[in-house]
Structure formats: structure tokens, C-alpha cells
């Protein structure tokens, strides 16, 4: 059984930074991708960033150059460094992990960017 716990969300002014963390417990394979999604009010959940094996990363176009995903496999933790935040980044951010065709989600952490 895998559990994901996000932290690090909060209220920040536009142009500011936040660092989200997702701590995973259970049987985690470092070769499997870990992802950050977000869901804004009234919108569909969207993929923000993904990381595989600590080195291969991908980002949504809307966050490229501003967000950085990283992973510490010794701590089973994935991070999302968010810089130059914009009001449109306001959303609940979720950590996601897929293993053996089963998808795991964290409870989410709220990020609110004030303009």
C-alpha cells in the first residue's frame, strides 16, 4: 500500500515562490514516475510536471521555466519548486504515483497566489 502526503502549500503574492513536498510511504520504485497535478476551481485536473528515475522530467507549457520538479529517492520524496508564481497558478496541487496499474493520490495542498 502506497500513501502520499503533500505539504508546503500556502498563500503567496504574485512573483513569489513556494516549494511543495510529497512524501511517499510504502513500496516505492524509484524507476516509476511521480507526478504533480493541479486542479483550479471549476476546471479539470491537469498535469503540471513529472519525473522519472530522478532525471527525466516533463512540464506543462504553462509552467516551463518557472517550476522545477525533483526527487530524493533516499527519502521517497518528490518536490515542486515554484517560482515567479502567477494568479493562474492558484489551485489544489496533488501528488500522483502509478504502480502495478494502480494509481495513488495524495490529499492535495492548496496554493493561492494573490495578485
C-alpha positions as CSV (number, residue, x, y, z in Angstrom):
1,X,0.0,0.0,0.0
2,X,1.3,3.4,-1.0
3,X,0.5,6.6,0.8
4,X,1.3,10.1,-0.5
5,X,1.3,13.2,1.8
6,X,1.7,16.7,0.3
7,X,2.8,19.8,2.1
8,X,4.2,23.2,1.5
9,X,1.2,25.0,0.1
10,X,0.0,28.4,1.2
11,X,-0.8,32.0,0.3
12,X,1.8,33.9,-1.7
13,X,1.9,37.1,-3.6
14,X,2.3,37.1,-7.4
15,X,6.0,36.8,-8.2
16,X,6.7,34.8,-5.1
17,X,7.9,31.2,-4.6
18,X,6.7,28.1,-2.9
19,X,8.2,24.6,-2.5
20,X,5.8,21.7,-2.4
21,X,6.8,18.3,-1.0
22,X,5.2,14.9,-1.4
23,X,6.4,12.2,0.9
24,X,5.6,8.7,-0.1
25,X,5.4,5.7,2.1
26,X,5.1,2.0,1.2
27,X,6.8,0.2,-1.6
28,X,8.0,2.9,-3.9
29,X,10.1,2.1,-7.0
30,X,12.5,4.8,-7.9
31,X,12.1,3.9,-11.6
32,X,8.4,4.8,-11.6
33,X,7.3,8.2,-12.5
34,X,6.0,10.6,-9.9
35,X,3.8,13.5,-11.0
36,X,2.3,16.7,-9.8
37,X,-1.2,17.6,-10.9
38,X,-3.3,20.7,-10.0
39,X,-7.0,21.5,-10.1
40,X,-8.3,25.0,-10.0
41,X,-12.0,25.7,-9.1
42,X,-14.3,24.8,-11.9
43,X,-11.5,23.3,-14.0
44,X,-10.3,19.8,-14.8
45,X,-7.3,18.4,-13.1
46,X,-4.2,19.0,-15.2
47,X,-0.7,17.5,-15.2
48,X,1.9,20.1,-14.1
49,X,5.2,18.1,-14.0
50,X,6.5,14.6,-13.9
51,X,9.8,13.0,-13.1
52,X,11.2,9.5,-13.8
53,X,14.2,8.0,-12.1
54,X,15.3,11.4,-10.8
55,X,16.5,12.7,-14.1
56,X,13.9,12.7,-16.8
57,X,11.4,15.5,-16.4
58,X,8.5,16.9,-18.3
59,X,6.4,20.1,-17.7
60,X,3.2,21.7,-18.8
61,X,3.9,24.6,-21.1
62,X,2.3,27.0,-18.7
63,X,4.9,26.3,-16.0
64,X,8.1,25.7,-18.1
65,X,10.9,27.9,-16.9
66,X,9.1,28.7,-13.6
67,X,8.6,25.3,-11.9
68,X,11.2,22.6,-11.2
69,X,10.4,19.0,-10.2
70,X,13.0,17.0,-8.3
71,X,13.1,13.8,-6.4
72,X,15.1,12.4,-3.5
73,X,14.8,8.6,-3.8
74,X,16.5,8.1,-0.4
75,X,13.6,9.9,1.2
76,X,10.9,8.8,-1.2
77,X,10.0,12.4,-1.6
78,X,9.3,14.5,-4.7
79,X,9.4,18.3,-4.7
80,X,8.0,21.0,-6.8
81,X,9.8,24.3,-6.7
82,X,7.5,27.0,-7.9
83,X,9.0,30.4,-8.8
84,X,7.5,33.6,-10.3
85,X,4.0,32.4,-9.3
86,X,1.0,33.9,-11.1
87,X,-2.6,34.1,-10.1
88,X,-3.4,31.4,-12.6
89,X,-1.3,29.0,-10.6
90,X,-3.9,29.1,-7.8
91,X,-5.1,25.5,-7.4
92,X,-5.0,22.5,-5.2
93,X,-1.9,20.6,-6.0
94,X,-1.8,16.8,-5.9
95,X,0.9,14.2,-5.9
96,X,0.4,11.1,-8.1
97,X,2.1,7.8,-8.4
98,X,1.4,4.8,-10.6
99,X,2.4,1.3,-9.7
100,X,1.2,-2.1,-10.9
101,X,-1.6,-0.4,-12.8
102,X,-2.9,1.2,-9.6
103,X,-2.9,5.0,-9.2
104,X,-2.3,6.7,-5.9
105,X,-3.1,10.3,-5.0
106,X,-2.3,12.5,-2.1
107,X,-4.9,14.6,-0.3
108,X,-3.7,17.8,-2.0
109,X,-2.3,21.0,-0.8
110,X,-3.8,24.4,-1.6
111,X,-1.7,27.1,-3.3
112,X,-3.2,30.5,-3.5
113,X,-1.5,33.3,-5.4
114,X,-2.7,36.8,-4.8
115,X,-2.3,39.5,-7.4
